[in-house]
Amino acid sequence: MKFAEIDLFGVYVAPISLLMVAAWLVTIALRRVAGRFDLLRYVWHPALLVFAVYIIVLSSMMLSAPSASTPQRFSSVLMIL
């Protein structure tokens, strides 16, 4: 999987940093929903659960992010056929 740097207001940042911020925002929303329904009181260690949810959200976003090399692989396979 190949990611290219993203130009953000003239500063090049790694795509993982933007995915981390997006996953953090999703985790905050999920934590507020869990807090609204008082679900975190049933968990032994709420901070550990929130961290695990963050890791799950981040890895899901990383796996679903489009790769820059995906179209090239398919085009080379089609050229062989």
N, C-alpha and C positions, 0 to 999 in steps of 0.2 A: 504494500500500500504506500503510495507516494503522495505526500501533501506538499503544496507550494506555499510559500509565505504569503500573507494577506497584507495589502497596503491599507493601513488604518490611519487616516489623516497624516500621511507622509511617513509613518513609522511602520516598518515591517514587523509583523508579529507572527508567531507560529500558530497554525490552526488549532493546535491542542489547547492553547490558552483561551481561545474563543469558545471552544467546546466545553472547557472547564467552567467558564462563566455561565454559559447557557445551562449546563447541568446543575450548577449551584442555584440558579433561579428556579429551575424545575423542582429541585429538592426543597427550597424554601416554600414553594407553593404546596408541595405534598406534606411538609411538616405542619403548615398552617391548617390544612384539612384534617390531619391526624390530631392536632391540638383542638380543633373545633369540636370534633366528636370524642375527645378525651381518650384516644386510643393509646397514647404513649404511657399512660399509667399502668397498662397491662404488660409492659415490657420491662425486663430486668434492668437493662442499661439503655435508656433512651438515646444518649449521645452515640453509643455504638450502633444502634439501629439507624440513626440518621446518617452516620458515616457510611454504613453498608448500603443504604438506599442511594446515597450520592455516588458511590462506586458503581452500583448497578446502572444508574441513569447515565453516568459518563461512559461506561463501556458499551451500553446500548447505542448511545449517540455516535461513538467512534465506529462501531460496526456498521451502522446504517449510513454513515457519511459517505458520499460518493468519492470514489478514488479518481485521481487524475489519470491513472494508467488504464482504467477499465475499458474505455472505447478502443484503445490501441490493441489490447489483447483480443477483443472480439474481431477487430478488423483483420488481424494477422491470422486468426483461425479461419475466417471466411476466405482469405486469399489462398490458404492451403487447400480448402475444399474446392 
